[in-house]
Amino acid sequence: MKKIAIFASGGGSNFKVIYEKIISWDIPAEICLVISNNPSCGAIDFAEQNSLPTFIVNKTRYPDSHSRDIILMQNLLKTDIDLICLAGYMKMIPTNIVAHFENCILNIHPALLPDFGGKGFYGIKVHEAVIKSNAIESGATVHFVDNQYDHGPIIAQRKIKILDTDNAEILAERVLKAEHELYPEVVKAFCENRINWESGLPKIVEERKE
Ligand code: GAR
């Protein structure tokens, strides 16, 4: 069983779908820690309601950035974390953590990276930019995390066609549905050791059906 730490800053709907798959035994893992910069976000409320350990890390609690990074790392090591899932976490992951957990940190982004990602592309802004660009498709991307926002080897994407009836809000809802399918699939593949590296790129090995 892999030990997962979830990092979330907002409502935590992606966290919730992963949690549901874990408690229904579909993903062989355990959520050992939920980390947020925002003590009053939906993700922390949900974690507390479900008796999952939480840890708040932000400038108010730890004004010194070096101490903040160290204490965050200590919490991850203490819990023996195998996998970190960023689920709407709006802060940069400290470089010491990225280095220690190389290819063990996943992020989901609500667009087809490398387009519409990086600084400034968060929340509804992503979908506004997609609509404005007249793109014909959008979707969700799950990738391993490196030291840049929304960057690092792409593991899987789920595409959706942009419809004439879409505006940024409608598209956001449709992409979120795609995220809720895609993210648990990738987390499951990681937990079942089904992510292989081929020519330097991660690739999911399909589940064997009985
Ligand atoms: C999701 O749409 C996720 O893709 C996005 O934040 C939202 C969190 O929603 N992440 C990013 O934009 C990362 N750059 P949730 O709290 O309901 O899971």
Boltz pocket constraint, residues with backbone or C-beta under 6 A from the ligand:
constraints:
  - pocket:
      binder: B
      contacts: [[A, 8], [A, 10], [A, 11], [A, 12], [A, 13], [A, 14], [A, 15], [A, 87], [A, 88], [A, 89], [A, 108], [A, 109], [A, 110], [A, 121], [A, 122], [A, 123], [A, 150], [A, 176], [A, 179]]
      max_distance: 6.0
